[in-house]
Amino acid sequence: MTDNESFTLMGFLRSLNQTRFKFIDPLANKYIKESIETQPNATYLLIHRAITLEMALEASNTKIKELQMQLNISSSDPLPQEFLNASMKDWSHNLEIKSGNSIPMQKKEEPFYLMWEEMSIRFLAKHQLKFWAILFIVSGIMVYLKAHQ
């Protein structure tokens, strides 16, 4: 496990240990308990899947925000659901934090080189036609000079 994976896992587990739902659907709870009893690695698998999906959701939301900024549109609210209520999308809205020794989450910052890499990719994408034109002109000059030597 890398340091970044360890940090992500510990943050998720800390959040999991510090929160509880105000309402738990009894039938859903029954099904979940039955499934966990039949699969010995269920908690490991569920936590791994939850973290993976959370990371994918973050990446998707970031991409959506970028695209919305490009198109200048606003998002619409999702339709409400029962068990997976849309209003529960952020744990802090429908959870009670246990009092006591809570450890504040530290903001995970991207490494500096990733920010520069992202800026470089955007620069290249924005100016790609100019780069191709320069490349074409330089290669044409090289062919001309080689032919007239």
Summary of the structure (lengths in Angstrom):
residues: 149
radius of gyration: 24.9
end to end distance: 59.5
largest distance: 85.8
contacts: 262
relative contact order: 0.09
helix: 67%
strand: 4%
